[in-house]
């Protein structure tokens, strides 16, 4: 059993967190890559498990997709476009406008799972992606390429609405991307939106995961050494806050660091990303396997 400890420093105190799920950094990156490369969906009618990625603007939603891609390729990938501008009106709005799927590539092949990227969420009612659009995207009703309308959700009358989605159109896990460095300042209206989505898709057994990004900006200890991730009291508090706000269990809150200004990949960053992906894919495939129950 691995035990979660917070080490004593100017930022942390020694506090055991025995109930927090952790893993050993001794587990090699190549082992994780091999396991994921050998993954095969449990349902014979599905070749690629789809995973929908949602999150507040600026939390690192598209960067997470790029970072996972980078971990497999061994180089920095930027297929999902991101906005790195600060301090202007444009940068405060979602850079992602359309629903788009991104297959993850390894050096050997395309992986059997696809991330679906959507417009970022905003607290205001008529800004960002609409709640119904996200729910419909999970269930496969929204066709690839759909341009999100901030003022009105897609309806069954629209050409981009898929009235009869098959299993391959549906997503079997919803990932919420939340920034660790600003989670305590997140508008409650945004959490309210996420809770509505969570309640609605939970009725169909769709699992939800929080990918907590920017952990290095949330804790100086982690910024100096990513391997302190699971010994940081600050990160543990951020995880507890997310769990309390959204009701997502700690086992489904996955702290990571996205690639941001690096020019080369890093094994410690990759291990966190691949471990998060492993958890996400396992949850999605478990739900896919239980399809007949819903």
C-alpha positions, 0 to 999 in steps of 0.5 A: 500500500502506498501512503500519501504524505505531506512533507514538512517545508515552508509550504507543507506539513507532515500529514498522512492522507491514507485514503488518497489514491496514489501510485509509485513513480517507479512505474516506468513510462514505457510500461504505461505506454505499452499497456495503453497501446495494447488496449482494445475496447471491450465491445465488438461494435466499437473500434475507438472509445470516445472521451469528451473533454470539457472545462473552463476557458483557460484551464488547459483543456486543449493543452491536455489533449496535446500533452497526452499526444506528446507523451506518446510521440516523444515530441511536443504536439500541438494539434488541438489549437490553444490560445496563450494570449493574456490580458485582452478580450479575445483571450478571455473567450474560448479558442475552441469553436467547433466539436472536433475529435483527436485520435492519440498517436503513438510512434507505432500506430493510432490508439483506440481512443479519441478525445472530443474537444469542445468549446470552453465553459463560462459562468454566464448563461449565454456564454461558452458551450451550452449545457445541453450541447455538452450532454448531447455531445456525450450521447453522440447527438452532436456531429463532428464539426458542429460550431457551438452557438453560445446563445442557443443549444443544438436541437433535433431540427438542426442538420448537425444533430444526430438523431440516431447515434450508434455506440461509436458516436457516443462518449463513455467518459466525461473529463472536466479540466480544472486549473489547480492554481485558480480552482478556489476562485472559480465562479460557483455558477460554473460549478453549478453548470458542471453539477447539472451535467454530472447529474444528467449523464450519471443517469446513464452511468457515464463516469466523470473524471477531473483532470487537475492541470497547472499543479506546478503553478499551484504549489512551489514544491511541485514546481521544483519537483513533479515527484512531490505531487503526491506529497503536497498538502496544497495539491491535496487541498485542491483535490478535496475542494474539487471533490466537495464542489462537484461530488467527484470522488478523489479516486477520479481526480487526476493531477497533471502538468500539461506541456506549456513552454517546453520544447522537449518531453519529460518523463515525469510529466509523461508518467502523470499524463499516462497514468491519468489517461489509463484511469480515464480509458479504464473507466470509459471501457467499464461503462462501454462493457455495461452498455446493455445495462442502460 
